[in-house]
Amino acid sequence: MSDTIRDFESAIAELEQIVTRLEAGDLSLDASLALFERGVALSRYCHEQIGAAERRIEQLTERGTIRDASHLADADEDER
């Protein structure tokens, strides 16, 4: 387990592995605390990435609101 977080997807996968190991209950207290600490770091990273994605979406949409994507499907059909 590397301290480097590569991307959102790998962070989520590692976080799921940590949860599974902690739920098994067969780790020492020190090992559990180390995994918990890593899990907190991964969780924070994921939260920051989601926040950044939400801000980007708000910047890309009109007036900061996310519109229903059904209008895109209608436009595609009109072009055909």
Secondary structure, DSSP 4 states (H G I P E B T S, - for coil): --S----HHHHHHHHHHHHHHHHHT-S-HHHHHHHHHHHHHHHHHHHHHHHHHHHHHHHHSGGG-PPPTHHHHHHHHHH-
